[in-house]
Amino acid sequence: MATGVDTGATPRTRDRAATEARILGAVGAVLARDGFGAIGVNAIARQAGVDKVLIYRYFGGLPELLRVWGESGHFWPRVADLLGPEPQALLARPAAERWAGFFDHFIDELRRRPLTLEVLAAELVERNELTAILEAEREAWGFEAVRTLGGDEFAARPHLQGVTLLLVAGVQYLLLRSRRIRVFGGVDVQSDAGWAQLKQAIRALARDAFAPPASQQDQAGARNDAPT
């Protein structure tokens, strides 16, 4: 007998969502334990405790599964993750603060993803169709980040694209190095204090990078000094 009460998702829908979550979690577990060389539908199905048919049914196949995993935030932080708990507040800040805040969150998100660092390290010595999928996801992430955080100030400084790229790569390199060494260039890259020091350096760089050109500063100073 119908009760008239909306119970939300059906059991079948909930079961599928739970199974998909187990499969996505299994991708990371297999990669962390065995590396890209062992990743495959059978290994992921065994890890998730599901029939491999479900991987094809829910995702289409291994490449599609890797693509969903790459987009899910399990592997690489989504742009939304890098805007912090108050995205609109960050986006309303001046360009220098937005840029520095992005890197603050980027550092924190990668530091709490040891699996991501394992995968990045593996990519340095092994490249295949699956690593290419994750590379493509990161490239798309980069374009989305520029669209979200850019604006007129960024567009007026085209060299900042290269500076941003160097910082993104530098953060990844230092985190990879921190898996084996503690101190790099006098900075403790395994400690919160060391990364706080690097974040402070990025904030200082952001202030300089987005400062008005000297000619504009001189004009502003002249206006301020003009008699009223």
Secondary structure in CASP SS format (residue, H / E / C, confidence):
PFRMAT SS
TARGET T0000
AUTHOR 0000-0000-0000
METHOD secondary structure of the structure
MODEL  1
M C 1.00
A C 1.00
T C 1.00
G C 1.00
V C 1.00
D C 1.00
T C 1.00
G C 1.00
A C 1.00
T C 1.00
P H 1.00
R H 1.00
T H 1.00
R H 1.00
D H 1.00
R H 1.00
A H 1.00
A H 1.00
T H 1.00
E H 1.00
A H 1.00
R H 1.00
I H 1.00
L H 1.00
G H 1.00
A H 1.00
V H 1.00
G H 1.00
A H 1.00
V H 1.00
L H 1.00
A H 1.00
R H 1.00
D H 1.00
G C 1.00
F H 1.00
G H 1.00
A H 1.00
I C 1.00
G C 1.00
V H 1.00
N H 1.00
A H 1.00
I H 1.00
A H 1.00
R H 1.00
Q H 1.00
A H 1.00
G C 1.00
V C 1.00
D C 1.00
K H 1.00
V H 1.00
L H 1.00
I H 1.00
Y H 1.00
R H 1.00
Y H 1.00
F H 1.00
G C 1.00
G C 1.00
L H 1.00
P H 1.00
E H 1.00
L H 1.00
L H 1.00
R H 1.00
V H 1.00
W H 1.00
G H 1.00
E H 1.00
S C 1.00
G C 1.00
H C 1.00
F C 1.00
W C 1.00
P C 1.00
R C 1.00
V H 1.00
A H 1.00
D H 1.00
L H 1.00
L H 1.00
G C 1.00
P C 1.00
E C 1.00
P H 1.00
Q H 1.00
A H 1.00
L H 1.00
L H 1.00
A C 1.00
R C 1.00
P C 1.00
A H 1.00
A H 1.00
E H 1.00
R H 1.00
W H 1.00
A H 1.00
G H 1.00
F H 1.00
F H 1.00
D H 1.00
H H 1.00
F H 1.00
I H 1.00
D H 1.00
E H 1.00
L H 1.00
R H 1.00
R C 1.00
R C 1.00
P H 1.00
L H 1.00
T H 1.00
L H 1.00
E H 1.00
V H 1.00
L H 1.00
A H 1.00
A H 1.00
E H 1.00
L C 1.00
V C 1.00
E C 1.00
R C 1.00
N C 1.00
E H 1.00
L H 1.00
T H 1.00
A H 1.00
I H 1.00
L H 1.00
E H 1.00
A H 1.00
E H 1.00
R H 1.00
E H 1.00
A H 1.00
W H 1.00
G H 1.00
F H 1.00
E H 1.00
A H 1.00
V H 1.00
R H 1.00
T H 1.00
L H 1.00
G C 1.00
G C 1.00
D H 1.00
E H 1.00
F H 1.00
A H 1.00
A C 1.00
R C 1.00
P C 1.00
H H 1.00
L H 1.00
Q H 1.00
G H 1.00
V H 1.00
T H 1.00
L H 1.00
L H 1.00
L H 1.00
V H 1.00
A H 1.00
G H 1.00
V H 1.00
Q H 1.00
Y H 1.00
L H 1.00
L H 1.00
L H 1.00
R H 1.00
S C 1.00
R C 1.00
R C 1.00
I C 1.00
R C 1.00
V E 1.00
F E 1.00
G C 1.00
G C 1.00
V E 1.00
D E 1.00
V C 1.00
Q C 1.00
S C 1.00
D H 1.00
A H 1.00
G H 1.00
W H 1.00
A H 1.00
Q H 1.00
L H 1.00
K H 1.00
Q H 1.00
A H 1.00
I H 1.00
R H 1.00
A H 1.00
L H 1.00
A H 1.00
R H 1.00
D H 1.00
A H 1.00
F C 1.00
A C 1.00
P C 1.00
P C 1.00
A H 1.00
S H 1.00
Q H 1.00
Q H 1.00
D H 1.00
Q H 1.00
A H 1.00
G H 1.00
A H 1.00
R H 1.00
N H 1.00
D H 1.00
A C 1.00
P C 1.00
T C 1.00
END
